[in-house]
Amino acid sequence: MTATETIVGDDANTYSVPVAANQVYDKGIISNPLIAKDLPAEVLKKSTNIVFTGSDSPSLPVNWRLAEAISSLKALEAALVDVILQRRYGLEPHRVTINTDHASLFIFSTLLWTIDPSGENISPNNLRQANANLFKYFPSCDKHRMNASTHRNLATNIYKCADGRFFQAHGSLNPTPVLLNVGLKAEADEDTNVYEDAVKPFNEAFGKIDSQTLQQITDETRQAGTICYTVDEFLNSKHGKANAHVGLWEIRETANKLQEPCWWETPESQSGVSRPLAGIKVVDLTRIIAGPSITRSLAELGASVMRCTAPHLPDVVSLQADLSWGKWNCSIDLREESGRQKLKQLIQEADVVVQGYRPGALDKYGFGEEGIIKMCENRAKGIIHVRENSYGWHGSWKDRSGWQQVADANTGLSYSFGQAMGNDEPVTPIFPHSDYCSGVAGSCAVLIALLRRAERGGSYCIDLSLNYYSTWLIRSVGTYPTQVFDKVWAEHGRPVYRYWHNNGISAPETVKRLKTGPASKRILRPEFFEDRRSPSVLGDKVFRAVKGVADWGGVVDLRYNVGTRGNGTDAARWPEDLMQEVVAE
């Protein structure tokens, strides 16, 4: 249906996802004082005609209103792009349609792609483990054997501690320290592919440690992990209160008289209207999902992105296939002076720098926020620096490392999901929604900063975090009414995941049910997908994936200038032709 009503029902027969998404966009974003203070006047006046369409019933069996969250954020992104078109080109406001079924796919798009669907038919196994056939096209980056065994993979999971509290552990890209922290061996004496058998020693090991002691050990060894809190516990914690004044982002201006107001130069080979960010150069210093999804969204709008990795750093290949579209990918070793000079040269020509490494990780090389602002202070155009973390940039937990599962557990989303399935225990909410939604929040903040640079000049610093999004989800989006969740849960057979079932189990099972159950006709429609080409990696083989969400009626062309690829494919320089498929040495 199309969202024309203003009131959404609270039972399964009267509830409507498009109507609810429209409400979230209106009340949770435009009328939200923590967000509205940063929005352009055109957005606040709703000059862009945002229309929400889609099925009334949700399709994802999670109690949190994830479809409404991502749909409203995609609407905001589109409205901000329309402001650029209005201000730069003098165009009238446009109509943009957001289909909430289509938008729902965005938060697990990394599980929905297929390479060569009529031939090799390569698709992802799960969120962290790559299909072995993928390595023909994307070299493995699993430097620490993260997915070498079920035992090592189970370092990322929720376990019950000796004091009865639950703890979300995360093996990050090297599970060994987490395993050793709880007295487990780095490698199992005899690995088993039977999940329920493999998890038993973990439940035993974590059951011997008090949760506060484990948190201290985790922090001291600089690993990722958190005690699982309820929503109320998080909101009332010192850390929750320290970040409560933040909406989806914080944007800070660094005034500089040398950096006058300016738009970016759009190449003659591209249309500035259909490709609004054509000519924008983005340096991508991120891995995994949240950071890469920011830069992929900018690439989809026409920006040129250079992703910088290092040959000695681990990465997740199964995510690269989906999240590296529109990006060149170079290898830079910041431990070497030559590498630092290469990155400096890239940044000096860039408009935006996005970094998602642990807080402070790049400062020692001179590429923290302060270093990058100073690096660009004498040039004519300002720089936009984006940093993204898990916990937020205020409070005592701000320097902890974290991931999507950690953010969900820390803010209470996991506890709420477990309780919705009938058990008073936390369970990770299936899909990496906090990663993808934080990514869209990040692209929105960059669009705002670009508009400000065009109007006022200067440079801008943007702070993002998974917890900022999660707090917004709690306060401004919320959970489904009981009857509505029960209907979609029943549609999936009412599966009950326990705390020890990580999303390596729940996500693939849910995707399988979506493909075979009643929701498939709503959410997996062919028109929500597109076939792409990446000739430098896949030759003439097709890459089928979820297409861009916003429907501009042909005004804005959502696509990518270059194809996807693995790490270290390109030279570390900006090419003269920003449509060049590969940047050669």
C-alpha positions in Angstrom: 0.0 0.0 0.0 0.9 3.7 -0.1 1.3 5.6 3.1 -1.5 8.2 3.1 -2.8 7.6 6.5 -1.4 9.3 9.6 -2.3 6.7 12.2 -1.0 3.2 12.3 -2.9 0.4 13.8 -1.6 -1.6 16.7 -2.9 -5.1 15.7 -2.0 -7.4 12.9 -5.0 -6.5 10.8 -4.6 -2.7 10.9 -0.8 -2.3 11.1 0.9 -1.0 8.0 4.7 -0.8 7.6 4.6 2.0 5.0 2.4 4.1 7.3 4.6 3.4 10.3 7.7 4.2 8.3 6.2 7.5 7.3 5.5 8.2 11.0 9.1 7.4 11.9 10.4 9.7 9.2 8.1 12.5 10.4 8.3 12.1 14.2 11.5 10.2 14.7 13.6 12.2 12.3 12.2 15.5 11.0 10.5 16.4 14.4 13.3 14.9 16.5 15.2 17.8 18.1 18.4 15.8 18.3 18.4 15.4 14.5 16.3 18.3 13.2 18.9 20.9 14.4 21.2 19.7 11.7 18.7 19.3 8.8 18.4 21.8 5.9 15.2 23.9 5.8 14.1 22.1 2.7 14.0 18.8 4.6 12.2 20.3 7.6 9.6 21.7 5.3 9.2 18.4 3.5 9.8 20.0 0.1 10.7 16.6 -1.3 7.6 14.4 -1.8 8.6 11.2 0.0 6.1 8.4 -0.6 6.3 5.1 1.3 4.9 2.0 -0.4 5.0 -1.7 0.3 3.3 -4.5 2.1 1.4 -3.8 5.3 2.9 -6.8 7.0 6.6 -6.9 8.0 8.6 -9.8 6.7 11.6 -10.0 9.1 11.0 -12.1 12.3 12.6 -9.6 14.7 10.5 -7.6 17.2 12.4 -4.4 16.5 10.9 -2.3 13.7 13.9 -2.7 11.4 11.9 -2.2 8.1 10.6 1.1 9.4 14.0 2.2 10.6 15.9 1.6 7.3 13.0 2.9 5.2 12.9 6.3 7.1 16.7 6.6 6.9 16.7 5.9 3.2 14.0 8.6 2.9 16.2 11.1 4.7 19.1 10.3 2.5 17.0 10.9 -0.6 15.6 14.2 0.8 19.2 15.4 1.4 20.2 14.5 -2.1 17.2 16.4 -3.4 18.4 19.5 -1.5 21.7 19.3 -3.4 19.7 19.2 -6.7 17.6 22.1 -5.6 20.4 24.3 -4.4 23.1 23.5 -7.0 21.0 23.2 -10.1 17.9 25.2 -9.2 15.6 22.3 -9.7 12.1 21.9 -8.3 11.7 19.3 -5.5 11.1 15.8 -6.6 8.9 12.8 -5.8 10.9 9.9 -4.4 9.4 6.5 -3.6 10.7 4.2 -0.8 9.3 0.7 -0.9 9.6 -0.7 2.6 9.9 -4.3 1.4 12.8 -3.3 -0.9 14.4 -1.3 1.9 14.2 -4.3 4.2 16.6 -6.2 2.0 19.2 -3.5 2.4 20.1 -4.6 6.0 21.1 -8.1 4.9 22.1 -7.4 1.3 25.5 -9.1 2.0 23.5 -12.4 2.2 21.6 -11.9 -1.0 24.1 -11.5 -3.9 24.8 -14.2 -6.5 27.8 -14.4 -8.9 26.9 -16.0 -12.3 23.4 -17.1 -11.3 22.9 -19.2 -14.4 26.3 -20.8 -14.3 28.6 -21.1 -11.2 25.8 -19.8 -9.0 28.1 -18.6 -6.2 26.3 -17.1 -3.2 27.4 -16.3 0.4 27.3 -19.0 3.1 26.8 -16.7 6.0 27.8 -13.3 7.3 31.4 -14.2 8.2 32.3 -17.3 6.3 32.9 -17.1 2.5 31.8 -19.6 0.0 35.0 -21.4 -1.0 34.3 -20.7 -4.7 34.5 -17.0 -4.0 38.3 -17.2 -3.5 38.7 -17.5 -7.3 37.7 -13.9 -7.6 38.4 -12.4 -4.2 41.7 -13.5 -2.5 41.3 -14.7 1.1 42.2 -12.1 3.8 41.6 -14.4 6.8 45.1 -13.8 8.2 44.2 -15.3 11.6 42.0 -18.3 10.6 38.9 -16.6 11.9 36.7 -19.1 10.2 39.0 -22.1 10.1 36.8 -24.1 12.5 33.5 -24.0 14.3 35.6 -23.7 17.6 37.2 -20.5 16.4 34.0 -19.1 15.0 32.2 -19.6 18.3 34.4 -16.9 19.9 31.8 -14.6 18.7 28.7 -15.4 20.7 26.6 -14.7 23.8 27.4 -16.9 26.9 26.1 -17.1 30.5 28.6 -16.2 33.2 29.1 -17.5 36.7 27.0 -14.7 38.2 24.0 -15.4 35.9 24.7 -12.4 33.7 25.2 -12.8 30.0 28.3 -11.7 28.0 28.6 -10.9 24.3 32.1 -12.0 23.3 33.5 -11.2 19.9 36.4 -12.9 18.2 36.9 -9.9 15.9 39.2 -10.9 13.1 41.5 -13.0 15.4 39.6 -15.2 17.8 42.7 -16.4 19.7 42.9 -13.8 22.4 39.2 -14.2 23.3 39.5 -17.9 23.5 42.6 -17.7 25.7 40.9 -15.1 28.0 38.3 -17.7 29.1 40.8 -20.6 29.3 39.9 -22.2 26.0 42.5 -23.5 23.6 43.1 -21.5 20.4 42.4 -24.6 18.4 40.0 -27.5 19.4 41.6 -30.8 20.0 39.0 -32.3 17.7 36.8 -29.9 15.9 33.2 -30.8 15.2 30.8 -29.3 12.7 27.9 -30.1 15.0 27.1 -26.7 16.5 25.4 -27.8 19.7 28.4 -30.0 20.5 30.9 -27.4 19.6 29.3 -24.8 21.9 29.3 -26.9 25.0 32.9 -26.1 26.1 32.2 -22.4 25.6 29.2 -22.5 27.9 31.3 -24.4 30.5 34.2 -22.0 30.3 32.2 -18.8 30.4 30.1 -20.3 33.2 33.2 -20.3 35.5 33.8 -16.5 35.2 32.0 -13.6 36.7 30.7 -11.1 34.1 32.4 -8.1 35.7 35.7 -10.0 35.8 35.3 -11.0 32.2 34.6 -7.4 31.2 37.7 -6.3 33.0 39.8 -8.9 31.3 38.3 -8.1 27.9 39.1 -4.4 28.3 42.6 -5.0 29.6 43.4 -7.2 26.6 41.8 -4.7 24.2 39.3 -7.3 22.9 35.7 -6.7 21.9 32.9 -7.7 24.2 30.3 -6.4 26.6 28.0 -7.5 29.4 24.5 -7.8 27.9 22.3 -5.1 29.3 18.6 -4.5 29.1 17.4 -1.4 27.3 16.6 0.3 30.7 20.0 -0.6 32.1 21.8 0.9 29.1 19.7 4.1 29.0 20.3 4.6 32.7 24.0 3.8 32.7 26.6 6.5 33.0 27.7 5.8 29.5 24.2 5.8 28.1 23.5 9.1 29.8 26.9 10.6 28.6 25.8 10.0 24.9 22.0 10.7 25.4 22.4 14.2 23.9 23.4 12.8 20.5 20.9 11.9 17.7 22.2 9.8 14.8 25.5 11.8 14.5 27.4 14.8 15.7 28.8 17.3 13.1 31.4 19.9 14.2 32.7 22.7 12.0 36.3 23.8 11.8 36.1 27.4 10.4 39.0 28.3 8.1 39.1 31.6 6.1 41.2 30.0 3.5 38.5 27.5 2.7 35.7 29.4 1.0 32.3 28.0 0.2 32.4 25.7 -2.9 30.7 23.0 -4.8 32.7 20.2 -6.2 33.8 20.0 -9.8 31.7 17.5 -11.8 33.5 15.7 -14.6 32.1 16.5 -18.1 31.7 12.7 -18.7 29.0 12.6 -15.9 25.7 14.4 -15.3 25.6 16.3 -12.1 21.8 15.8 -11.9 21.6 12.1 -12.5 24.8 11.5 -10.5 24.6 14.1 -7.8 28.0 13.3 -6.1 30.0 12.9 -9.4 33.4 14.4 -8.8 33.5 13.9 -5.1 36.5 11.9 -4.0 36.3 9.7 -0.9 39.2 8.0 1.0 37.8 4.9 2.6 39.7 3.6 5.7 37.2 1.1 6.8 36.5 -2.6 7.0 33.6 -5.0 7.6 30.1 -3.4 7.2 29.2 -0.1 8.9 32.1 2.0 7.4 32.1 0.4 4.0 28.3 0.9 3.7 28.8 4.7 4.2 31.2 4.9 1.3 29.2 2.5 -0.9 26.1 4.7 -0.5 28.2 7.7 -1.6 29.6 5.7 -4.5 26.0 4.8 -5.5 25.3 8.5 -5.8 28.3 9.1 -8.1 31.2 9.7 -5.7 34.7 8.2 -6.5 35.9 6.1 -3.7 39.4 4.8 -3.0 39.4 2.1 -0.3 42.8 1.7 1.4 43.8 -1.5 3.1 47.1 -3.1 4.1 48.6 -6.4 3.0 49.1 -7.5 6.7 45.6 -6.7 7.9 42.8 -9.3 8.0 39.4 -8.7 6.3 36.2 -10.6 5.5 36.0 -11.6 1.9 32.3 -12.5 1.9 31.6 -8.9 2.7 33.9 -7.4 0.1 31.8 -8.9 -2.8 28.8 -6.8 -1.8 30.3 -3.7 -0.1 33.2 -2.9 -2.5 31.0 -1.8 -5.4 32.0 1.6 -6.7 35.4 1.5 -5.1 39.0 1.2 -6.2 41.0 -0.7 -3.7 44.7 0.0 -3.0 47.2 -1.4 -0.5 49.0 1.0 1.8 51.2 0.0 4.7 51.3 2.9 7.2 54.2 1.4 9.0 56.3 2.6 6.1 57.1 6.2 5.3 56.3 5.6 1.6 52.8 4.3 2.6 52.1 7.3 4.8 53.1 9.6 1.9 50.7 7.8 -0.5 47.8 8.1 1.9 48.6 11.8 2.5 48.5 12.5 -1.2 45.2 10.7 -1.6 43.7 12.7 1.3 45.0 16.1 0.0 43.0 15.6 -3.1 39.9 14.2 -1.4 36.7 15.8 -0.2 35.8 13.1 2.4 37.8 10.7 4.6 35.9 7.9 6.4 37.7 5.8 9.0 36.3 3.0 11.1 39.2 1.6 12.9 39.4 1.4 16.7 39.4 4.9 18.2 43.0 6.2 18.1 44.4 3.5 15.9 45.4 5.8 13.1 46.5 8.8 15.3 50.0 7.4 15.8 50.6 7.6 12.0 49.2 11.2 11.8 45.9 10.2 10.3 43.5 10.8 13.2 40.9 13.5 13.1 43.2 16.3 14.2 46.0 15.2 11.9 43.8 15.1 8.8 42.2 18.5 9.5 45.7 20.0 9.9 46.9 18.2 6.8 44.3 20.0 4.7 44.2 23.4 6.5 46.1 25.3 3.8 44.1 24.1 0.8 41.2 26.0 -0.8 38.4 23.5 -0.1 37.6 22.0 3.3 37.8 18.4 4.2 35.1 16.3 5.7 36.4 13.7 8.2 34.1 10.9 9.4 34.9 8.6 12.3 32.7 5.7 13.3 32.9 3.5 16.4 30.7 1.1 18.4 30.0 2.8 21.7 29.8 6.5 21.0 32.3 9.3 21.5 31.5 10.2 25.0 31.7 8.3 28.3 34.0 5.8 29.8 33.4 3.1 27.1 34.2 5.3 24.1 37.6 3.7 23.4 36.4 0.1 23.5 36.4 -1.7 20.2 33.1 -3.2 19.1 30.9 -4.7 16.4 27.3 -5.0 15.4 26.7 -7.9 17.9 28.4 -5.9 20.6 26.3 -2.8 20.0 23.1 -4.9 20.0 24.0 -6.5 23.3 25.3 -3.3 24.9 22.2 -1.3 24.3 19.6 -3.9 25.1 18.4 -4.8 21.6 19.5 -8.4 22.1 17.8 -8.8 25.4 14.6 -7.5 24.0 14.7 -9.9 21.0 15.3 -12.9 23.3 12.4 -11.9 25.5 10.1 -11.5 22.5 10.8 -15.2 21.8 9.7 -16.2 25.3 13.1 -16.4 27.2 14.6 -13.9 29.6 17.9 -13.9 27.9 19.7 -12.0 25.1 19.8 -13.2 21.5 21.5 -11.3 18.7 18.7 -9.9 16.4 19.6 -12.0 13.3 20.8 -9.4 10.7 23.5 -6.6 10.9 20.9 -3.9 10.9 22.9 -1.6 13.2 25.9 -1.8 10.7 23.8 -1.0 7.7 21.6 1.6 9.3 24.5 3.4 10.9 26.0 3.4 7.4 23.0 5.3 6.0 23.1 7.7 8.9 26.7 8.3 8.0 26.0 9.0 4.3 23.2 11.4 5.5 25.7 13.3 7.7 28.2 13.5 4.9 25.5 15.0 2.6 24.7 17.6 5.3 28.4 18.5 5.7 28.8 18.8 1.9 25.8 21.2 1.8 27.4 23.2 4.7 30.7 23.4 2.9 29.0 24.7 -0.2 27.2 27.3 1.9 29.7 28.3 4.5 33.1 26.9 3.6 35.4 25.4 6.2 36.0 21.8 7.2 33.7 19.4 9.1 34.2 16.5 11.5 31.4 13.8 11.8 31.1 11.4 14.7 29.0 8.2 14.2 28.5 5.1 16.3 26.5 1.9 16.2 25.1 2.9 19.7 23.9 6.2 18.3 21.7 4.4 15.8 20.6 1.8 18.4 19.6 4.5 20.9 17.6 6.2 18.1 16.0 2.8 17.3 15.0 2.4 20.9 13.6 5.9 21.5 12.2 6.9 18.1 11.3 3.6 16.3 10.7 1.0 18.9 9.3 -2.6 18.7 6.2 -4.0 16.9 3.0 -4.4 18.8 2.7 -7.9 20.2 0.1 -9.1 17.7 2.1 -7.8 14.7 5.4 -9.5 15.8 3.5 -12.7 16.6 2.1 -12.8 13.1 5.4 -12.5 11.3 7.1 -14.8 13.8 4.3 -17.4 13.2 4.9 -17.0 9.4 8.5 -18.2 10.0 7.3 -21.2 12.2 8.0 -19.4 15.5 11.7 -20.3 15.7 13.2 -19.9 19.2 16.9 -19.0 19.1 18.7 -19.3 22.4 21.5 -17.0 23.6 24.2 -19.4 22.3 22.8 -19.2 18.7 24.8 -16.5 17.0 23.8 -15.0 13.7 26.0 -17.5 11.8 23.0 -19.8 12.6 20.0 -17.5 12.7 20.7 -15.3 9.6 21.2 -18.2 7.0 18.1 -20.0 8.5 16.0 -16.9 8.2 17.1 -16.2 4.7 16.1 -19.8 3.8 12.7 -19.3 5.3 12.3 -16.0 3.5 13.0 -17.7 0.2 10.6 -20.6 0.8 7.9 -19.0 2.9 4.9 -16.6 2.3 7.2 -13.6 2.7 9.1 -14.4 -0.5 6.3 -12.9 -2.6 6.5 -9.7 -0.7 10.2 -9.2 -0.1 12.2 -11.2 -2.7 10.6 -9.7 -5.8 12.7 -9.7 -9.0 12.3 -5.9 -9.4 14.2 -5.4 -6.2 17.4 -6.9 -7.7 19.7 -5.9 -10.6 22.5 -7.5 -12.6 25.8 -5.7 -12.5 29.2 -6.1 -14.2 32.7 -6.1 -12.8 34.8 -6.9 -15.8 38.2 -6.6 -14.1 37.2 -9.3 -11.6 34.4 -11.3 -13.0 34.9 -10.9 -16.8 31.5 -11.2 -18.5 29.9 -13.0 -15.5 26.8 -11.3 -13.9 26.7 -10.2 -10.3 23.1 -10.2 -9.1 22.4 -8.0 -6.0 19.9 -5.8 -4.3 19.5 -2.6 -6.3 19.4 0.9 -4.9 16.4 1.5 -2.7 15.1 5.0 -3.5 13.0 5.3 -6.7 13.6 8.7 -8.3 11.5 8.1 -11.4 14.6 8.3 -13.6 15.9 11.6 -12.2 18.8 10.2 -10.1 20.6 7.1 -11.5 21.7 4.9 -8.6 24.6 2.8 -9.8 28.4 2.4 -9.5 31.2 3.9 -11.5 33.4 0.9 -11.1 32.9 -2.8 -10.2 33.6 -4.6 -7.0 37.0 -6.2 -6.3 39.3 -7.6 -3.6 41.9 -5.8 -1.6 45.0 -4.3 -3.1 43.8 -4.4 -6.7 44.6 -0.7 -7.6 47.4 1.8 -7.4 47.2 4.3 -4.6 46.5 7.4 -6.6 43.5 9.2 -8.1 43.1 8.6 -11.8 42.5 11.5 -14.2 39.4 9.6 -15.5 37.1 8.9 -12.6 35.3 6.3 -14.7 38.4 4.3 -15.1 37.8 0.7 -14.1 41.2 -0.2 -12.7 43.9 2.2 -11.5 47.2 0.7 -12.7 50.6 1.3 -11.2 
